[in-house]
Amino acid sequence: MDTVAPHVLIVDDTFVDRLVASRVLKSCNIQVTILEGPKQALNFLDVENDVKLILTDYCMPGMTGYDLLMEVKESPKLKHIPVVIMSSDNIPERMQKCLDAGAKEYIIKPIKAIDVPRILSYI
């Protein structure tokens, strides 16, 4: 029986970071959808039902990864989807705020292949 690759949504406003994250995940046979911002992500999640995990940047214009996390956790339809926050900034207070709000993890960029099994364990 074939197993279907899990579908991960990557949300990041920086092209290079999106590229790195998608290549790492695709190299591990993960189905990836890439979007540039949280508002696009929420619109996508409104119609797409097979996303198993959201991997989102923290710092984005207009709406942060934390804002996206809060929207997901407050939505009866989406709250079951695990959210992992990525950031270039190692700010302990921000990390704790995200974890306290329900993020599964806060990863310092760039994401690496060694991170993937741990991230997938949240699915």
C-alpha positions in Angstrom: 0.0 0.0 0.0 1.4 3.4 -1.0 1.6 6.0 1.7 0.7 9.5 0.8 3.4 12.1 1.4 2.3 14.5 4.2 1.4 18.0 3.0 3.3 20.8 4.6 2.5 24.5 4.1 5.5 26.8 4.1 4.8 30.5 4.8 7.7 32.9 4.4 8.1 36.3 2.8 11.8 35.7 1.9 12.4 33.9 -1.4 15.7 32.3 -0.3 14.2 31.0 2.9 11.2 29.6 1.1 13.5 27.9 -1.4 15.7 26.4 1.3 12.8 25.1 3.4 11.0 23.6 0.4 14.1 21.9 -0.9 14.9 20.3 2.5 11.3 19.1 2.8 11.0 17.9 -0.8 14.3 15.9 -0.4 12.5 14.0 2.4 9.5 13.2 0.1 7.2 15.8 1.7 4.4 17.4 -0.4 5.0 21.2 -0.1 2.9 24.3 -0.8 4.7 27.6 -0.5 3.0 30.9 0.2 4.5 34.4 0.8 2.3 35.5 3.7 -0.1 34.6 6.5 -3.2 36.1 4.8 -2.5 34.0 1.8 -2.0 31.0 4.0 -5.4 31.6 5.8 -7.2 31.9 2.5 -5.5 28.7 1.2 -6.3 26.8 4.5 -9.9 27.9 4.1 -10.3 25.8 0.9 -7.5 23.2 1.3 -8.1 20.3 3.8 -5.1 18.1 3.6 -2.4 20.3 5.2 -0.8 18.3 8.0 1.6 20.9 9.3 2.3 24.7 8.9 6.0 25.8 8.9 5.9 29.6 9.1 8.4 32.4 9.4 8.0 34.7 12.4 8.9 38.1 10.9 6.7 39.0 7.9 5.1 42.3 6.9 1.5 43.0 7.9 1.0 39.8 10.0 3.6 37.8 11.9 4.0 34.1 12.2 2.7 34.5 15.8 -0.5 36.2 14.4 -0.9 33.3 12.0 -0.4 30.8 14.9 -3.1 32.6 16.9 -5.5 32.6 13.9 -5.0 28.8 13.4 -5.3 28.0 17.1 -8.6 30.0 17.4 -10.2 28.4 14.4 -12.3 25.3 15.1 -11.4 24.1 11.5 -7.7 24.6 11.8 -6.7 24.3 15.4 -5.7 20.6 15.0 -2.9 21.6 12.5 0.5 21.7 14.2 2.5 25.0 13.7 6.3 25.3 13.7 7.7 28.8 13.7 11.0 29.6 12.0 13.1 32.7 12.6 16.5 34.1 12.0 16.4 35.7 15.4 17.2 33.8 18.6 15.0 35.8 21.0 14.1 33.7 24.0 11.1 35.8 25.0 9.6 35.5 21.5 10.3 31.8 21.4 8.6 31.3 24.7 5.6 33.4 23.6 5.1 31.3 20.5 5.5 28.0 22.4 3.1 29.2 25.1 0.5 30.0 22.4 0.7 26.5 21.0 3.6 26.4 18.5 5.1 22.9 18.5 8.6 24.3 18.0 10.6 27.5 17.2 13.5 26.8 14.8 16.4 29.1 14.1 16.8 29.3 10.3 17.9 27.7 8.1 16.0 24.5 8.5 18.2 21.5 8.0 17.5 17.9 6.9 18.3 16.8 10.4 15.3 18.9 11.7 12.8 17.1 9.4 12.1 13.9 11.3 11.5 15.9 14.5 9.2 18.3 12.7 7.2 15.4 11.0 6.8 13.8 14.4 4.3 16.6 15.2 1.9 15.4 12.5 
